[in-house]
Amino acid sequence: MRRLSCPLLLLLLGTFWMAGGAPSQCPRPCHCHGDLQHVICDGVGLKKIPRVSQSTRLLNLQRNALGGVPSGALGESGGLVSLHMQHCQLRHIAAHAFKGLTKLVYLYLSHNHISSIQPSAFDDLAQLTYLHLDHNRLGELAKGIFSPLVNLFVLRLDHNKLRQLRPGVFAGAKDLRWLHLSGNELSTLHAGSLDGVENLAVLHLDRNKMAAYPAAALSKLRVLEELALSRNPVRSLPDHAFRSFGRYVEKLHLDHMGLEKMSPAAFEGVTALTSLHLDNNKLHSLPPTLNLATLANFTLNNNPWTCTCQLAPLRRWMEGRSQRADAVCAGPPPERGKQVGESAALASCKVKAKKAKMAARQ
């Protein structure tokens, strides 16, 4: 067999490299650093996804009018760890869009126009840990769409147009800990909506359209530390609302809801709460199961509090604190307009309680 001369061999290899192999130069008009490990194409007018070296670890494509992510568009970029595609006017994510990205950990798709994601779009992303899909136009999610993401830790779906969550939509994402669903159009969470993600630590559901507390869906959660329900038109909290994760929950955001009533046993089992936001509701009283002793941050202004002895524990909680919670009495008439912490009627409750105790001992 005739041997090729060295110059001819190098020429042929170079032709292959440019025609079908991985590129060895920084794609124009991008900027590259660290021997092509970081490829920065932020706002350079690209219309399609460029080919990058297998050695590239970070690819920044922000602010380019890419329109979509076709199937296999990044198949030759198997070394990627971080992919940034914010503000790229993306409208859809095709099946197998990220095929071959077996090392990808960070995927940023925020601030686009994405309205559809094909069910197999996330195949091959078993190492993905952070997925940002916030500020898009997603109206629904296919059941099991996140099932390939067995290492997913943070999922941002806030500020989309989600109207419901199908049971099983999060199946497979067993390690998910932070789930952001703020600013959607959810009117309820059906039983089974959170199946498969029982280990959530942070759940943000604020700024949706839920008119009832989603007790059945939340009862699946076991170790939730923070729950945000602010700005949902929920009028009442049922008994045992937080019991399934009561030993772990530290932060509850229940403000700006129009909340009128909390059942007596609403906070039963809640033992570690440090931050509670109840401001801008229509509450008259607090349930007896709310343990004020653990609270360090408590906001409850703009509620029509009834300053009778049922609020005496709140006044005692306020005593000795340098920064008092802003809570004003709406009734009875003699107390109207007074700060709860300065109410003489509530102060007298303490004296009455002491006298009652002494009488019981005699």
N, C-alpha and C positions, 0 to 999 in steps of 0.2 A: 504493500500500500504506500502510495506516495505521501511523504511527510510534508506538511505545510511549513513554510519558513516562518520564523518568529514574527516579523513585521506583519505578514498576512494573517497569522493567527490572532494577533492582538487587534488587527482591524476588524476581523470577523466577530471577535468577542465584544468589541466596543459597539458594533452594530446591533448585536443581540441585546446588549445591556440597555441601549437606548430604545430598541423596538419592543422588547417584551420582558426584560428583566427589571429588577428594582432599580430606580434611578440613583445615580451616585452624586448628583448635584442638587443644590437647593432649587426647588421649583420656582420659576419666575411668576410673579414679582414678590415672592415671600422673602422673609429674613430667617436665617437659620443660625443656630448656635450649638456649641458642643458637638461638633462633628456630625451634624444633622440630627442630633437627638431631640432638639427643640426646633420645630418648624412653625414660624409665626406668620400667618397670612391674614392678619386682622385688618379688615376694611380695605382690601387691595383690588376690589372689583372683579373677583372670580365669579364665573358662571357655573362652574362644575368643580367637583372635588378633585384636587391634584393628587398625583401619585407621589408617594414618599418612600423613603428607604425603610427596610426592615429594622434598621437600628433606631428609627424615630420613636421616641417615647411620648412626646407631647406634640399634638397638632392643634393649632389654634386657627379656626376658620371663621371667627366671629365677624359679623357685619359684612357678609357677602351675600348676594342675591342668588342663592343656590337652588331654591325652590323645592327640593326634595332630596331624599337619600335613596337612590335606586338600589336594587338587589345587587349585592356583591361589590358595591362601589369602593369599599375599603379593603377588599380581599387581599391585597398585596401589602397591607400595613399591619401585619400580625404582631409587631412589637409594641404597638401603641398601649400606653397605660392611661393616658388622659386625652380626651377628645372634646374640644370646645366648638359648639355650633350655635351659639346664641345669636339672635338677631340676624338670621340667615333667610328669612322669608320662607321657611320650610312649611309645606302644606300637608305632606303625607310622609309616612315612613313605610317603605316597601318590605315585603317578606325577605328575610335573609339580608336585610340592609347592612347589618354589622357582622356578617359571616366572616370568620377567620380571626376576629379580634379576641382571641382567647385569653389575652393578658390584660384586657381593659378593666380599669378600676373606677375611673371617673368618666361620666358621660353627661355633658351639659347641653340640653336642647331647649333651654328657656327662651321666652320672648320670641316665639315664632307664631305661625298660623296653623299649627298642626291640628287637623280635625280627624285624622284616621291613622291608626297604627295596625299594620297587618299582624295576625296572631303569631307568626314565627319571626317577627322582626328582631327579637332579642336572642334568638338562638346563638349559641357559642359564647354567650356572655356570662359564663359561670363564675368569673372572678369579679364581676361588676359589684361595687359596694355603694356607690353614690350615683343616683339617677335623678336628674333635674328636668322635669317636664312642665314646670310652672309657667304661667302666663302664655297659654296656648288656647285652642278652641275645641278641646276634646269634649264630646258629648256623651260618649260611652266607652267602656273598655271591655274587650272580649274576655270571657271566662278563661282563666289560666294564662293570660298574656304575660304574666311575670314569672311563670313557673320555671323558666331556665335560670332565673336569677337567684340561685341558692345561697349566695353570699350577700345579697342586698341588705344594706344597713339603713340607708336614708333614701326615702322616696318623696319627691316633691311633686304634687299634683295640684297645688293651690292655683287659684285664679284661672280656672278652665270653665267649662259649661256642663260639668257632670250633673246629671239629673238623678241617677241611681247608681248603686254598686251591685253588680250581680253576685249572688252567693258563689264563692270560689274564685273570685277575680284575683285574689292574692295567693291562691294555692301555690305552694312550692317555695314562696319567699319566707321561709320559716325563721330566718334570722333578722327580719325587718324590725327595727327598733324605733325609727322616727317616721311618721306618716303625716304629711301635710296636705289637708284637703280644704283649707280656708278658701273663701271666695268662690264657691261653686254654686250650683242650683239644686243641691240635695234637699228634698222635702222630707225624707226619712232615711233611716238605715235599717234595712230589713234584717231579720234574723238570718245569720249565715254570712252577712256582708264582710265580717272580719274573721271568718274561719281561716285558719292557717297562719294567722299572725297574732297568736295569743300572747307573744312575748313583747308586744309593743311597750315602749317606755314613754313615748311622746305622741299624742294624737291631737291634731288641730282640726277642728270642725267649725270654727267660727265663720261668721258671714255667709251662712247658708240659709235655707228656708224651712228648717225643721220646726214644726209646731208642737211636737211632743218629744219628750226625752226618750232617746233610743235605747231603752233598757235592755231589750232582748239582744241586740247586737253587741252592746258594751259588756254584757254579762260573760262573754267569752274571754275577756281580757283578765290577766292574772297579776301582772307586775307593772301596771301603768303608773307612771310618776307624774305626768302632767296631762291635763285634759282641758282643752279650750272649746267652749260652746258659746262664746260671746256673740251677740248680734244675731241670734236665732230667736224667732218668736215663740219660745217655750214659756208657757204660763205657770207650770207647776213641776215640782220635783217629787217623784214617788218615794215611798219607803224603800230603804236599802238600795238607793240609787248607785252607790259607789262600793257596795260591799265586796264584790268579787276582787277588787284591787285596793281595798281600804287600808291594808297594812303598808302599802307602798306609795300611795298617791301623796304628793307634796304640794302640787300647785293645781288650783282649780280656777278657771276663768269663766265666770257666770254673769258677767256684767252686760249692760245694754240689751237686755232680753225682754223686758216687760214682765219679768218674773213676779208673780203675785203670791205664790204660796209654796212653802217647802213642808212636806209631810213630817210629822213628829220624828219618824225613824229614818229620815232621808240620809243622815250622816252616820248611821249605825255601822260600826266596824271601821270607821276612819280614825286612824290613830297617829298618823305622822304628818298631818297637814300643816304646812308652814306659811303658805300664801293662798289667800282667798279673796277673789274680787267679786263683789256683789253690787257695785255702784250702778246707778241709773236703772233701777228696777222699780217695782211697785210693792215692795215688801213692807209689812207692818211689824213682823216679829221674826225671831230666829228659832229654829227647832231645838228642843232640849238635847238632842244627840250631838249637836255641834260642840266639839271640845275646843274651847277658846285658848286653853293653856298652851297649846303647841304653836299657835299662830304668831308669826313675826311680822307679816305683811298682810293687812286686812283693810280693804277699801269698801265702804258701804254708804257713801254720800248719795244724795238725790234718791232717797227712798222715804215714803211717808211713815216713819216709825211711830208706833204707839207706845208712849213712855209710861207703861205700867210695870208692875214688878216682874213681868216675864222678861223684861230687858235688863233687869238688875245685874245678871252675870256679865253683860256687855259693859255696863258702867264700871264694874269692878275690874274688868280686863283693862279698861282705859286708864285706871288710876295708876299713877307712878310712871306712866310712859311719857317720854319727852315729846314725842310726836303723836298727838291724839288723832284718832280717826275722825273724819268730818261727817258727823251724823246728827241730823236735826229732828226734833220731835214734831210730829204733825198733830198729835193729840195725846191725852185729852186736852180740852181747851186751856186749862191753867198752864200746861207745859208747852203749848204750841209755840214754835219758833226758837225754843231753847236747845242748846247742844245737849246730846245724850249724856256726855261726860260731866255736864254741869247741872243736870236735872235734880232738884231738891226732892222730888217725889221718888226718884230712883234711889237716891241716897238714903231715904227713910226706909226703903225696903230692907236694907242691910240691918238696920236697927230692929225692925220687926222680926226678921229672921233670927236674930240673936235671942230676942225675948221668947220666941216660940221654942227655940232649942232649950233654953233654961227652964221653961215651963214643962217641957217634956221630961226633963231629968228629975224634976221634983215629984 
